Amino acid sequence: MAGQRVVVVRHGETVWSSELRHTGRTDVPLDDTGRAQAMALRDALAGHAFAQVLTSPLQRAAETCRLSGFSESAVVVDDLREWDYGAYEGLTSAEIRAKRPDWRLFRDGPRGGESLDELAGRARRVIERIRHAGGDALLFAHGHVLRVLAATWLELPAAAAERLMLDAAALGVLGYDREWTAMLRWNVRALDGGL
C-alpha cells in the first residue's frame, strides 16, 4: 500500500544484549535500562495512529510494547521472534570466532539454528500481513529479525541486513518514495527525537 509507514521498534536493553550475546529464543527480560528505554518510547510514538500493532511473543519485546503504551492493541505474532541461533545461543561473536575465526552470522548462519532463508521467509510473511493493515503498522521485535525485515522490505538480499545496525530501543521507519519501498528513518533513539 503506497504511502503506508511501518515503524519498527527493537526491544529495550537486556543483560544479554548489553553483553552482546546472541539472544534468540531465550526469553530474557528487560533490565532496568531497558525498561527506562521502553518508557521513553511512549513520547516518541505519541500522536501516531497505527492500523496494526504487532509484537514478538518474547517478553523483552512484549514488555517494550507494554511500557511504550501499545499492549492493548497489540497482536502477538510468532514470526516476529528473533533468529534461532541454535548452538550459538547465548554466545558472543568473539566466543564463536574463537572456534570459527572467519565466521559471519549473515553469511554462515548459526550452527544447528535457523537459516537466513528461513528467517527471511518469516519476514516476508510479516510484510504480507502488514501490507493488508489498511494503514500504518507498528512492530515490536528484535534486532536481527527487524534488520532482515527491513532488507526484505527494500527488496534487497536478506544478507544486506548485516549492514543495518539497530540499537536497543531504537526505531526505524519503512515506507515509500513514490511507488518504491524506502527506508525513511533508521536506528533512531527515542531520546534523540523519535519519529
Sequence and secondary structure as in RCSB ss.txt:
>XXXX:A:sequence
MAGQRVVVVRHGETVWSSELRHTGRTDVPLDDTGRAQAMALRDALAGHAFAQVLTSPLQRAAETCRLSGFSESAV
VVDDLREWDYGAYEGLTSAEIRAKRPDWRLFRDGPRGGESLDELAGRARRVIERIRHAGGDALLFAHGHVLRVLA
ATWLELPAAAAERLMLDAAALGVLGYDREWTAMLRWNVRALDGGL
>XXXX:A:secstr
 TT  EEEEE   BHHHHTTB  SSS   B HHHHHHHHHHHHHHTT   SEEEE SSHHHHHHHHHTT GGGEE
E GGGS    GGGTT BHHHHHHHSTT  HHHH  TTS  HHHHHHHHHHHHHHHHTSSS EEEEE HHHHHHHH
HHHTT  GGGGGG    TTEEEEEEEETTEEEEEEEEEEGGGT  
